[in-house]
Amino acid sequence: MSRVFITGLGFITSIGNDSAQVEDSLRHLKHGFELYPPFQTPDTPCKVAGTIKGFFTDSGDQEDWTYPERYKFKRELMRTMAPNGLFAHCALLQAIEDAKLSDEDISNPDTGLNAASGGSPFLTHYNHERLQKLGVMRCSPFGIVSSIVGTLNFNLVAAFKIQGSSCGFSSACASSAHALGFAYDDIKLGRQKRMFVVGAEDGNKDAILPFAGMRTLSLQTDPAIASRPFDAARDGFVGTGGSCVLVLESEEEVLRRGVTPYAEVIGWGQASDGYNVAISHPEGNGLQLAMKRALASASLAPENVDYVNAHATSTLIGDISEVKALKAVFPQASTKPYVSSTKALTGHGLSLAGAMESAFSVLAMKRGFIPGSAHISKIDPACEGIAILKETLNEAPSVVMKNASGFGGANVSVLFKKV
Amino acid sequence: MPEAASSHTGTKAPFIALAKPFTPEDEVALREALKRCSPSTFESAVQFRKTGNPEHLPAVVIGVIERYVEPELRVKLKDAADDLRMIEDLGIDSLTMMEIVILVEDVLQMTINNEELRNLRTVGDVKAFIDCKVRGLPLPKPTKFLPIEHIASVMPIQPPFLFINEASVSSLGANGKYKISGQEFFLQGHFKDNPVMPASIMLEALGQLAVLYLLEGLVPEAGKAVAPNLIYFTGCEGVRAHRICKPGDILSLAIKPKRMKMPLATFEGSIRVGQEKAVIAEEFTLTFGFVDVPVAPPATEVQGAPASQPAPSAS
C-alpha cells in the first residue's frame, strides 16, 4: 500500500488568492468578510458574505466576467464554466505550479481528479429563465454543463486533459472532504499515482441565500463579528465561495520527482448520523464514529492528534454537536487537541469547506503554526471543555485532524501528518 | 465579397413578408443580442428586420460568425471565399455552431432545425441556407467535398491535363484547388528557364471545374443525366490575368453558374492565390447535353430503420 502525500496547493478564497496571502490571513486572523453588495437590499436580511476579491462573476454571460491579470481565459473555455469553475481553474493552475508538475504529469492514465461543488444555482436560474423567455431551442447549449452539479469535473477534466479517474462528489458540506478521502484511497490502493482534489462554490446570492429559509445564516451586519464559531452570541454561518485544490501523490511519484511535500495524508473515516435530513445529531454520533475510524485507519491513538480544524460553522446546533463529539473521542479534550474553526475568517464554503480547510491545515502545518479560532469574545458554555485556541499558536502540529459534516448527517474526518 | 444572396437565382424572389413591425423594444433586444458583434452587423440586422430585404443577410451572418471565431482567425473572414470551412478553417466546433445558430435565429427571427444544421459546412453554405430560408426557397443541396480519386473517376478530362486536386460542389457553384507542382510538362517550355503557369491553362482549370459542376452539382430533371462526353468549351468574355503564378502556388478556383439554358451553361469564375487575385473570367460558356438514365424506384423505408440520423449525443 502506497503512502500518500500532499505536494501542491491552490487557493482562491475570501482570505486570499494565493498561498502567501492565505498564510498571512490565517496567521494574523484576518477575515475575508464584506457587506456583499447584492445582499444590500431591504428584503435581504442577510448582509455579510466572504467575498472573492479580484473577480467579477455576477453575470450570466461569461464574457462579462473579470479576473486577475495573471490568468488568461479564451471565450471557448469560459463559456462552459460556472463561477466556481473559474475559481477552480485558477486554483488548479496554482496547485500545478506549486507542485511543479509538467504537462505529462497532469495528462496521463495515472492522474485523476475528484471534484466537489454544489453546481451553480445562479446559472441554472439564469438559463431556465432564458429557456422560458426565449424558447426551448434558444437556451444556451452550455446551460447544462455550466450549471449542474458536476460542472466542476466536466470542465476541469476537459480543460486539463485528465485521463485517469474522475468523479464528482455530492454530500453537501462534506463533499470535498469525501473527494479527498476517496482520492487518498485511489492512490493508496495503487489505482492512481496522483489525484487533484478540488472544492469550489460560486458563493454568490443564489448559492447562499437559499439557506436563509432554514434560519442558518447569520443576520449580523458587522463583518468583523458575523462568523464566530463557538461564541455564545453566534447566530448562524456566513456564506462564501472560491476554490481550493490539493495535489495528492504516491510516495513513488514524490521520490521520482524529488519534491518536498506539505504533509502526508495518513487516514480518513466517514460515518452517517442516520438522524435528520438537515440537523446534525445532538451528540455528534456520526462525527464521533468518523473520527474514530480515521484514527483507526491511521493506527493512531487520540492522544497523538495535536490540532483539530473543526467543521464548526457558527450555527447554534452544529457547533455544539461537534464539541460533544470531540469530547467523546478525545479523553483529554480539555487540554488536547487544540481546536479552532477557520470558518471564523473565511465563512462557510459549503462543498468547498473540506478541501479548503484541509489545505489551510497542511499549509499551517508546513509553515509552523496553528491558526486561532477568531472572533470569540465569550465562549458558549455549551462549547466549554475542549481546548479552543483563540489566538494563533506559533508551533507546528505533528498530526492534524480535519472534520467536515454535511446534510443528511454525512461526516468525514481526515488525518494529516507533518513530514 | 461574392454576393450569394443575389447571384444564384435568375429572378430575385420577393422580400419575405415581415411577421410583425420592428418596434423600439425589438431594437433594444437586438442591440443587446448583438452587443459583441461589429456595429455594422447590428446596422445590417436592423435594416433586415425593418425592410425584410435579404441583401442585408450576408453582413449579418458573417458578423455573427465573426463574433464566435477566435480573434486571431477573424482575418480569414475578411473577404472570405464561400468555401471557407467552418470547422477546419475557422476552428468552429459543433457547440459553437449551436451558438451561432441560436444567435442567428434570435436576430433574424427564424427557426433552424437539427437536420438543416448538419449540412452547413462552409461559410457559403450558411449564407446560402439562410438566404433560401428567408426567401422561402427550397434549400440548396449541401456542399459535397470531392477528393482527387472521385474527380478523376467522373471527369472526361484526365491527367496529365487535369488541373483540379480537390473540389467542393454544391448546387450554387463549385470551388477547387490546384497546386502547381512544377512537374507539369508544359512548364519546360513556358517559359525558357522561367516556369510560369499559362493563363490559357488557368482558364482551362476554371472550365474543368465548371465541367465538374455540371456532372456533380446540377440537378437535372428525373430520368436525365449530364453526359460527360457532350461537354465542350464555346467561348469566354472578360478574362484578365492579374498575377504571375509559379510552381508552389496553390490556385483557389471558384465558379458559379450565371445562366443555364440547354445546351449552353454560362459561368463566372475566379482564381486566387491566398488572398491575391490571379485570374478573373467574367463569363465563359460550355455546351452540354443529357442522356437518359433509368429512374430509380423510390426507396422503400426499411422497417425499424430510423427516419433520420439521431442527433449527436453529448453523453
Chai-1 contact restraints between the chains, C-beta under 6 A:
chainA,res_idxA,chainB,res_idxB,connection_type,confidence,min_distance_angstrom,max_distance_angstrom,comment,restraint_id
A,R138,B,I102,contact,1.0,0.0,6.0,A-B,restraint_1
A,P141,B,L95,contact,1.0,0.0,6.0,A-B,restraint_2
A,P141,B,M98,contact,1.0,0.0,6.0,A-B,restraint_3
